[in-house]
Amino acid sequence: MTTRNQEYDVVIVGGGMTGATLAIALAQLKPTAKPWRIALIEAKIPQQHSQSGFDGRAIALSAGSIEALQSLKLWAEWQSAAHAIRHIHVSENGHAGRVTMAAEEFQLAALGYVLELSVAGQQLYRTLPTYLNITHYCPSQLISFTQSEDWVTLMLSSEEQLTTRLLVSAEGAHSLIQQQLNLPVEQYDFSQTAMITSLVVDEPVCGRAWERFTANGPLALLPLGENTYSVVWCQSPEQANENMRLDEVDFIHRLQQMFGFRAGRFMQCGARALYPLSLRYLPQITHHRVVLLGNAAHQLHPVAGQGFNLAMRDIMTLRAILQHAVDPGAYSVLQQYRQQREGDMQRTIGLTSSLATLFAEPAFPLVVTRQVGLMLMNHIPCLKNGLVQQALGHKS
Ligand SMILES: Cc1cc2nc3c(=O)[nH]c(=O)nc-3n(C[C@H](O)[C@H](O)[C@H](O)COP(=O)(O)OP(=O)(O)OC[C@H]3O[C@@H](n4cnc5c(N)ncnc54)[C@H](O)[C@@H]3O)c2cc1C
């Protein structure tokens, strides 16, 4: 039996990093006399971290995302659990070219911060109930929806029926909303799988992050503690499966062979998990009273750590536009959002995809070009500055 109809200004489907952050960002707005009434629908209960948007990953947050999180009053809580990146070292396996970047070159305290998703998830789910204008349906799943001129009506697995003036999909890459609207999807399979794990080393980490390009994909070590790194190792699916089967000692040995000794001797690793990698994005991110953002709109290769940082810019743009909107689902609102997000989305997709594919290409002229590129980048400040500004999230 369906319970009575509940009415909202904005319903967000998907309570992962994007959806939960967006709910808080919009709950703070007071566009008219009253704040927006917001519903957040999440299929998985937060304790099931390994199955929800808050699993064992640690992600790098850019300086731009930190500024945005500060303005949402979320950063103060997260900062104590975050690890500063003060120095980045980029190199290619088997070649001499390299780029180094230090926070002080850019007059910054840190180039970014690394945060475990499980920590961010716990803090977001503790903050959500403090906003009285957010109703959290969890666990509950969107089953179907219909659009009319002024409303979208949703049916949930919990048999509730909701109506809203704006429906937001923050459902990640498997979006029922995208499927039901039959929105076109652009997809590219990188034929790579990311393995994530944590790694204890015998040298202090000192805020250093390492990105090493190998013939099979990039390998990143991000600071996660005094002697601990978070590892993202992109490899062919066959190699990733083979490395998954190795015992800890053999796995650490293989990882050390691939990376070398510049970060110290590898001592121990944590649980390993695999993520098949593909680029997936929607050329059309809005529909009648519907908008898609975060991974529902763009799933990127993790090479440059841009996925959530791009989602954070989606969130802040939608927030800024809704600040002055009377009807959050009006055509003019969604058109403005689309126009403001298209350029940044295309640039970020282009940057991450070309990095992921360029360094996987073994052809001689390309090896020379990227080696020269890395060396030039290190010695020509404006080149390096341009790349860093994009990575810091200051270019949108
Ligand atoms: C290996 C790896 C490393 C990464 N590193 C970085 C990094 O360093 N920096 C960075 O910025 N990004 C990074 N990313 C990307 C980042 O993790 C993602 O962009 C971000 O977590 C996406 O969050 P999301 O909320 O948009 O989607 P998701 O995390 O997929 O969340 C979607 C949520 O929606 C729920 N849901 C789905 N459908 C429904 C429905 N019908 N009803 C109700 N609920 C539903 C799901 O249960 C889920 O909780 C990395 C990604 C990977 C794989």
The ligand as a Gaussian input file, in Angstrom:
#p B3LYP/6-31G(d) Opt

LIG

0 1
 C       40.148000       3.903000      -7.538000
 C       39.513000       5.258000      -7.503000
 C       40.211000       6.364000      -7.026000
 C       39.632000       7.629000      -7.010000
 N       40.370000       8.701000      -6.576000
 C       39.824000       9.930000      -6.587000
 C       40.576000      11.073000      -6.152000
 O       41.739000      10.960000      -5.750000
 N       39.970000      12.310000      -6.175000
 C       38.679000      12.469000      -6.599000
 O       38.185000      13.608000      -6.609000
 N       37.958000      11.407000      -7.028000
 C       38.480000      10.165000      -7.026000
 N       37.740000       9.084000      -7.428000
 C       36.352000       9.313000      -7.836000
 C       35.406000       9.441000      -6.623000
 O       35.569000       8.321000      -5.765000
 C       33.986000       9.513000      -7.136000
 O       33.894000      10.550000      -8.085000
 C       32.988000       9.809000      -6.041000
 O       33.126000       8.937000      -4.938000
 C       31.609000       9.626000      -6.697000
 O       30.597000       9.820000      -5.831000
 P       29.069000       9.811000      -6.306000
 O       28.337000      10.095000      -5.022000
 O       28.846000      10.711000      -7.468000
 O       28.713000       8.319000      -6.820000
 P       28.689000       6.946000      -6.010000
 O       29.802000       6.869000      -5.053000
 O       28.558000       5.869000      -7.018000
 O       27.332000       7.005000      -5.139000
 C       26.050000       6.781000      -5.675000
 C       25.098000       6.392000      -4.550000
 O       23.775000       6.327000      -5.078000
 C       23.088000       5.198000      -4.547000
 N       22.049000       4.842000      -5.527000
 C       22.217000       4.466000      -6.824000
 N       21.034000       4.274000      -7.424000
 C       20.071000       4.514000      -6.494000
 C       18.634000       4.470000      -6.521000
 N       17.946000       4.159000      -7.639000
 N       17.968000       4.759000      -5.379000
 C       18.640000       5.115000      -4.248000
 N       20.011000       5.166000      -4.172000
 C       20.707000       4.874000      -5.279000
 C       24.200000       4.163000      -4.376000
 O       23.854000       3.220000      -3.372000
 C       25.405000       5.023000      -3.964000
 O       25.542000       5.142000      -2.562000
 C       38.299000       7.791000      -7.466000
 C       37.589000       6.706000      -7.945000
 C       38.180000       5.438000      -7.975000
 C       37.381000       4.273000      -8.502000

